[in-house]
């Protein structure tokens, strides 16, 4: 399983829901999921974020890149909810960037 659509299908099966139910849960059109599963479209960033926000037990590396873990669908994220931001990097259109650090 090296494609996002395969991992999405695995997620749907593991959660024992239909694609239609998933669309309602993450508030996207059913056609968006259908187009991803058929290979017609790649997922948008908005889609991935909605999926990860709703199912916060999904390993994002597994979902996006297929990086294996013992059980990727129930793999908890390493960052806990009380983590604070350490660094923010802004990239500008002219190729420059600016870094803000909490240290």
Secondary structure as UniProt FT lines:
FT   HELIX           4..14
FT   TURN            15..16
FT   HELIX           19..26
FT   HELIX           30..37
FT   TURN            38..39
FT   HELIX           45..54
FT   TURN            56..57
FT   HELIX           60..65
FT   TURN            70..73
FT   TURN            81..82
FT   STRAND          87..91
FT   TURN            93..94
FT   STRAND          97..101
//
